[in-house]
């Protein structure tokens, strides 16, 4: 990858906020037909390390049954608005105007939009009619890292062009009250909604330089994480093996990816990780022999926003930049596949 500049980074969240205590009591009522299942797993609310989350619908909406049409209608409206808010902020922070954007990569996996979200938002956002559009579906939580890497590669292929990256996820609309799967309770305790955007170009004036990327895909792991497509809506796939799998496999995967980047692990000053959950953060620290609490910003973002899937790691990066980006940072995120995405950043 030719080195690219990260010109700006912006985040956005929907207007509705719920505390974890309220989410737990709402879940208890909503899963009232299966109290034994909820009571057995209700401790996940208390142990998730989450204080509050932002949602695209009022809390009452989640207590009613919804089918595909209702859920996707909420997705289309909320995702377009979040995309515009995050993208507009990122463009302005980059010192640009919308018609200076040459291409847009949009990552989203929590709803279906055809025409794609970028097409729906283009006029309101002020993009040119000849803007190049790359909508990406299916990356899940890895999309924040993979999507930014893809955007950087496209910018590098066309020196001087400005590329906008936006990821929007409305995980909360996948909450399913009709399910007997324990993963449905876990999702209710973890999921929040949000968006993030960045502008990337070639050049030297930036927040950071994007210098390399890599990915590790493990065979025979399709059922570790993802969505099942069912009649009432998407059903989350969360295997209990995720934290132990990460603990066992991450170090080797990181070394393999860094090898492709011609970088040694000892030269990395800090990781910037997707905080999928407390147990995932603990597993990352254990696997890479990091001091306990090293991933403090990841825990802060999880506390304040929950797991928003792909945008979450960019919320971590935003806080890392705010406090002062270390010289060399490795961004990582896990996603369906099962895969680990890696992106190398260097302070400008």
Buried (B, 14 or more C-beta within 10 A) or exposed (E): BEBBBBBBBBBBBBEBEBEBEEBBEBBBEBBEEBEEBBEEBBEBBEEBBBBBBBBBBEBEBBBEEBEBEBBBEBBBBBBBBBBBBBBBBBBBBBEBEBEBBBBBBBBBBBBBBEEBBBBBBBEBBBBEEEBBBBBBBBBBBBBBBBBBBBBBBBBBEBEEBBBBBBBBBBBBBBBBBBBEBBBBBBBBBBBBBBBBBBBBBBBEEBBBBBBBBBBBEBEEBEEBBBBEEEEBBBBBBBBEBBBBBBBEBBBEBBEBBBEEBEBEBEEBEBBBBBBBBBBBBBBBBBBBEBEEEBBEBBBBBBBBBBBBBBBBBBBBBBBBBEEEBBEBBBBBBBBBBBBBBBBBBBBE
